[in-house]
Amino acid sequence: MKQPSRRAIGGFVLLVILIIIGTVLFFFGRRFDRNYITPVLFFEGSVKGLSVGSNVYFRGVPVGRVEKIQLIPNNEDKIIIPVYVRIDPRMTAHGEMSRSEMAGWINDLIRHGLKGKLQTQNVLTGQMTIELDFYPKYPPRFQAEKYGIDDIEIPTIPSMLDEISQNLEKIPLSDISTNVNGVLQQLHDDMPALMRQSTEAVVSINRLADSIAGPGTTTMSDFNKMIRDVSEAARAVSRLSDYLERHPEALLKGKGGY
């Protein structure tokens, strides 16, 4: 009778071991899956950089990942983007929680101010994550019921980039531009009168100097220097007016010289 080869026996044993491991992972995996819950979050701005599988953190501790991202059109000609996250039921020190226990625990955290916020994980690639933390000073805004979603909703707050964008939108750039243009136009309109007044002032100073002292005296020299200074100041004002007319942005950015 021919004896089975050692290779065949080893292969059979390995196959049995793999089947046992696969069966254990299958049943335990299904048990863990049943206890997962998928809360939903609605972000006001863009979710660019966020994808299925992106990490979810609570104060830097990984507690889950993004399960799915959907698009929902509404009656306001807008597209709503609900983001579903999968929270690990084994993340607490008490061990694995049931689905109902997880839901009650998450709802309790939400009542105490739990909210989600987009965070940049990698500046070079633009990859985003979701950071969960307590922000009680921000009033919660719930939208799931409005769009017929029954899942637990974790409120969100704007990310740092969204806050910067919102603050920039509040700056009245149009009014600032109008005011700058008005100042430049007024300066341009008043320049001829300023030049005439400067010339008249120079003539008056010359006359005064002639009446006070004769040519060659110290007083006359001082007056002549003052006249040159006044003339140079008038020319500087003229050059400044011309430069601002050609480069109005210099009022905001500044310039080393003109």
CORJO-V172494 format. One record per helix or strand of 3 or more residues. SS is the DSSP state (2 for helix, 1 for strand). FROM is the first residue (numbers start at 1). LEN is the number of residues. Records with the same first field share a line. If there is no record, write none. Layout:
# CORJO-V172494
SS = FROM-LEN  FROM-LEN
This chain:
# CORJO-V172494
2 = 6-30  99-13  145-3  160-11  173-40  218-29  250-4
1 = 40-3  55-4  61-9  82-6  114-9  127-8
